[in-house]
């Protein structure tokens, strides 16, 4: 997996990153989520529904929970 994707995952796990505005992903954060999804779903398509929910809700709770699972997947991959 790309080092950039791992760095993006860590960024989205930080509630104080510049990719959140008022607890929701902003447009730059949504772009990062899209890049992460493209890489991760190629290897683990079972996360597709979770990415869709994170895109729809955009809140820190759902995004960070998904990113924690993605980080675990990246670590084992």
Biotite code that builds the C-alpha atoms (Angstrom):
import biotite.structure as struc

atoms = struc.array([
    struc.Atom([0.000, 0.000, 0.000], chain_id="A", res_id=1, res_name="UNK", atom_name="CA", element="C"),
    struc.Atom([1.131, 3.517, -0.786], chain_id="A", res_id=2, res_name="UNK", atom_name="CA", element="C"),
    struc.Atom([2.752, 5.531, 2.010], chain_id="A", res_id=3, res_name="UNK", atom_name="CA", element="C"),
    struc.Atom([0.648, 8.532, 0.983], chain_id="A", res_id=4, res_name="UNK", atom_name="CA", element="C"),
    struc.Atom([-2.554, 6.573, 1.581], chain_id="A", res_id=5, res_name="UNK", atom_name="CA", element="C"),
    struc.Atom([-1.335, 5.587, 5.050], chain_id="A", res_id=6, res_name="UNK", atom_name="CA", element="C"),
    struc.Atom([-0.571, 9.242, 5.780], chain_id="A", res_id=7, res_name="UNK", atom_name="CA", element="C"),
    struc.Atom([-4.050, 10.266, 4.553], chain_id="A", res_id=8, res_name="UNK", atom_name="CA", element="C"),
    struc.Atom([-5.638, 7.675, 6.847], chain_id="A", res_id=9, res_name="UNK", atom_name="CA", element="C"),
    struc.Atom([-3.752, 9.132, 9.830], chain_id="A", res_id=10, res_name="UNK", atom_name="CA", element="C"),
    struc.Atom([-4.835, 12.651, 8.841], chain_id="A", res_id=11, res_name="UNK", atom_name="CA", element="C"),
    struc.Atom([-8.512, 11.661, 8.786], chain_id="A", res_id=12, res_name="UNK", atom_name="CA", element="C"),
    struc.Atom([-8.189, 10.006, 12.207], chain_id="A", res_id=13, res_name="UNK", atom_name="CA", element="C"),
    struc.Atom([-7.220, 13.406, 13.687], chain_id="A", res_id=14, res_name="UNK", atom_name="CA", element="C"),
    struc.Atom([-10.298, 15.478, 14.611], chain_id="A", res_id=15, res_name="UNK", atom_name="CA", element="C"),
    struc.Atom([-8.165, 18.649, 14.546], chain_id="A", res_id=16, res_name="UNK", atom_name="CA", element="C"),
    struc.Atom([-6.788, 18.105, 11.054], chain_id="A", res_id=17, res_name="UNK", atom_name="CA", element="C"),
    struc.Atom([-7.546, 20.771, 8.434], chain_id="A", res_id=18, res_name="UNK", atom_name="CA", element="C"),
    struc.Atom([-9.794, 18.244, 6.676], chain_id="A", res_id=19, res_name="UNK", atom_name="CA", element="C"),
    struc.Atom([-12.631, 18.716, 9.176], chain_id="A", res_id=20, res_name="UNK", atom_name="CA", element="C"),
    struc.Atom([-14.863, 21.748, 9.639], chain_id="A", res_id=21, res_name="UNK", atom_name="CA", element="C"),
    struc.Atom([-17.212, 21.711, 12.629], chain_id="A", res_id=22, res_name="UNK", atom_name="CA", element="C"),
    struc.Atom([-16.790, 17.950, 13.023], chain_id="A", res_id=23, res_name="UNK", atom_name="CA", element="C"),
    struc.Atom([-17.617, 17.152, 9.397], chain_id="A", res_id=24, res_name="UNK", atom_name="CA", element="C"),
    struc.Atom([-15.307, 16.380, 6.502], chain_id="A", res_id=25, res_name="UNK", atom_name="CA", element="C"),
    struc.Atom([-14.826, 19.405, 4.277], chain_id="A", res_id=26, res_name="UNK", atom_name="CA", element="C"),
    struc.Atom([-14.280, 19.199, 0.515], chain_id="A", res_id=27, res_name="UNK", atom_name="CA", element="C"),
    struc.Atom([-10.551, 18.499, 0.870], chain_id="A", res_id=28, res_name="UNK", atom_name="CA", element="C"),
    struc.Atom([-11.326, 15.744, 3.380], chain_id="A", res_id=29, res_name="UNK", atom_name="CA", element="C"),
    struc.Atom([-13.852, 14.219, 1.001], chain_id="A", res_id=30, res_name="UNK", atom_name="CA", element="C"),
    struc.Atom([-11.162, 14.181, -1.689], chain_id="A", res_id=31, res_name="UNK", atom_name="CA", element="C"),
    struc.Atom([-8.802, 12.315, 0.659], chain_id="A", res_id=32, res_name="UNK", atom_name="CA", element="C"),
    struc.Atom([-11.571, 9.854, 1.517], chain_id="A", res_id=33, res_name="UNK", atom_name="CA", element="C"),
    struc.Atom([-12.081, 9.222, -2.205], chain_id="A", res_id=34, res_name="UNK", atom_name="CA", element="C"),
    struc.Atom([-8.353, 8.560, -2.746], chain_id="A", res_id=35, res_name="UNK", atom_name="CA", element="C"),
    struc.Atom([-8.265, 6.196, 0.249], chain_id="A", res_id=36, res_name="UNK", atom_name="CA", element="C"),
    struc.Atom([-11.404, 4.392, -0.924], chain_id="A", res_id=37, res_name="UNK", atom_name="CA", element="C"),
    struc.Atom([-9.978, 3.846, -4.399], chain_id="A", res_id=38, res_name="UNK", atom_name="CA", element="C"),
    struc.Atom([-6.863, 2.184, -2.973], chain_id="A", res_id=39, res_name="UNK", atom_name="CA", element="C"),
    struc.Atom([-8.475, 0.221, -0.162], chain_id="A", res_id=40, res_name="UNK", atom_name="CA", element="C"),
    struc.Atom([-11.523, -1.069, -2.040], chain_id="A", res_id=41, res_name="UNK", atom_name="CA", element="C"),
    struc.Atom([-9.288, -2.621, -4.703], chain_id="A", res_id=42, res_name="UNK", atom_name="CA", element="C"),
    struc.Atom([-7.912, -4.874, -1.946], chain_id="A", res_id=43, res_name="UNK", atom_name="CA", element="C"),
    struc.Atom([-10.892, -5.099, 0.405], chain_id="A", res_id=44, res_name="UNK", atom_name="CA", element="C"),
    struc.Atom([-14.248, -4.601, -1.362], chain_id="A", res_id=45, res_name="UNK", atom_name="CA", element="C"),
    struc.Atom([-16.151, -5.636, 1.777], chain_id="A", res_id=46, res_name="UNK", atom_name="CA", element="C"),
    struc.Atom([-15.647, -2.095, 3.122], chain_id="A", res_id=47, res_name="UNK", atom_name="CA", element="C"),
    struc.Atom([-17.642, -0.524, 0.276], chain_id="A", res_id=48, res_name="UNK", atom_name="CA", element="C"),
    struc.Atom([-20.811, 0.017, 2.332], chain_id="A", res_id=49, res_name="UNK", atom_name="CA", element="C"),
    struc.Atom([-18.842, 1.610, 5.170], chain_id="A", res_id=50, res_name="UNK", atom_name="CA", element="C"),
    struc.Atom([-17.132, 4.017, 2.773], chain_id="A", res_id=51, res_name="UNK", atom_name="CA", element="C"),
    struc.Atom([-20.540, 4.918, 1.328], chain_id="A", res_id=52, res_name="UNK", atom_name="CA", element="C"),
    struc.Atom([-21.920, 5.626, 4.806], chain_id="A", res_id=53, res_name="UNK", atom_name="CA", element="C"),
    struc.Atom([-18.866, 7.717, 5.737], chain_id="A", res_id=54, res_name="UNK", atom_name="CA", element="C"),
    struc.Atom([-19.272, 9.722, 2.523], chain_id="A", res_id=55, res_name="UNK", atom_name="CA", element="C"),
    struc.Atom([-22.952, 10.267, 3.217], chain_id="A", res_id=56, res_name="UNK", atom_name="CA", element="C"),
    struc.Atom([-22.662, 11.266, 6.897], chain_id="A", res_id=57, res_name="UNK", atom_name="CA", element="C"),
    struc.Atom([-19.192, 12.901, 6.783], chain_id="A", res_id=58, res_name="UNK", atom_name="CA", element="C"),
    struc.Atom([-18.969, 13.098, 10.601], chain_id="A", res_id=59, res_name="UNK", atom_name="CA", element="C"),
    struc.Atom([-15.793, 12.446, 12.542], chain_id="A", res_id=60, res_name="UNK", atom_name="CA", element="C"),
    struc.Atom([-17.239, 9.465, 14.443], chain_id="A", res_id=61, res_name="UNK", atom_name="CA", element="C"),
    struc.Atom([-18.000, 7.399, 11.348], chain_id="A", res_id=62, res_name="UNK", atom_name="CA", element="C"),
    struc.Atom([-14.966, 8.486, 9.348], chain_id="A", res_id=63, res_name="UNK", atom_name="CA", element="C"),
    struc.Atom([-12.482, 7.840, 12.168], chain_id="A", res_id=64, res_name="UNK", atom_name="CA", element="C"),
    struc.Atom([-14.009, 4.443, 12.933], chain_id="A", res_id=65, res_name="UNK", atom_name="CA", element="C"),
    struc.Atom([-13.662, 3.472, 9.270], chain_id="A", res_id=66, res_name="UNK", atom_name="CA", element="C"),
    struc.Atom([-10.107, 4.834, 9.143], chain_id="A", res_id=67, res_name="UNK", atom_name="CA", element="C"),
    struc.Atom([-9.159, 2.758, 12.207], chain_id="A", res_id=68, res_name="UNK", atom_name="CA", element="C"),
    struc.Atom([-10.352, -0.371, 10.393], chain_id="A", res_id=69, res_name="UNK", atom_name="CA", element="C"),
    struc.Atom([-8.561, 0.717, 7.223], chain_id="A", res_id=70, res_name="UNK", atom_name="CA", element="C"),
    struc.Atom([-5.340, 1.262, 9.198], chain_id="A", res_id=71, res_name="UNK", atom_name="CA", element="C"),
    struc.Atom([-5.691, -2.244, 10.621], chain_id="A", res_id=72, res_name="UNK", atom_name="CA", element="C"),
    struc.Atom([-6.214, -3.608, 7.107], chain_id="A", res_id=73, res_name="UNK", atom_name="CA", element="C"),
    struc.Atom([-3.162, -1.713, 5.832], chain_id="A", res_id=74, res_name="UNK", atom_name="CA", element="C"),
    struc.Atom([-1.075, -2.976, 8.731], chain_id="A", res_id=75, res_name="UNK", atom_name="CA", element="C"),
    struc.Atom([-1.975, -6.590, 8.032], chain_id="A", res_id=76, res_name="UNK", atom_name="CA", element="C"),
    struc.Atom([-1.584, -6.168, 4.274], chain_id="A", res_id=77, res_name="UNK", atom_name="CA", element="C"),
])
